[in-house]
Amino acid sequence: MISGGFMAADAQKKSTKLFHARMQVLRIEEWCVEAENAEEARALLVSGAGHRCTPGESLHVEFAQFIDD
């Protein structure tokens, strides 16, 4: 059951709207690949092979644009 005081507080809240935006994010991640040696591993990683081992850290975030509804 909701008390009258709780409903009054909700009615007094400002009406907000959800906005979507595109953000450019620079992230440093650790990637892994199986290879016979470092040279092969480098070539595989440069070609896009491998997978992310850790999600990494966001180093820089920049607003790009709002997405229109």
N, C-alpha and C positions, 0 to 999 in steps of 0.2 A: 504494500500500500504506500502511496506517495503522499507525503504531508503537503499541506497548502503552502508552507514556507518554501519548500524545495521547488514547487512549481513556480512560485513568484520569482525566485532567483533565476530560474531558467528563462522566464519571460523577459527579464531585464538584461540578459546577455545580448551582446551585439551580434547581429546577423553577419556571419562570415561566408565566404565563397571560396571554393577550392580552385586554385590556379595551377596550371601545368606549364612547365618550361623545359627547354633543352639546356643542358649544362655540359660544358666541356670539362672533362675530368682527366687529370694526369695521375696515373697510378703506377707505382713500381711493384711488379709482381715477380715471384720466383717461379720459373718454369722448369720442368723436368723432361728428359728424353733418355731412352735407352740407346746406347751406341757402344761400339767397340773401342773408341778412343775419343779424345777431346775434339780432334779435327772433324770427325764424323758427327759428333754431337752438335758442334757449332753449325755445320752445314744443314743438319736437320732442323735446328731451331730457326735459322735464318729463313728456311723454306716454309715455316709455319707448323712444322711437326712438333710433337710433344704435348704436354698438358700443364695446366697451372697447378703448382704444388701448394702455394699459399696465396690468399687473396691480396696480400700486399697492403700498402698504405696509400691514401689519397694525399698527394703532395700539393696539388693545386686544383681549385675548383673555380670556374668562371662562368657567369651567366651568359648564355648565348642568345636566347629569344623566348618569348612567350609562345605557347602553342594556342592558337585561336580555336575556340569551340566550334 
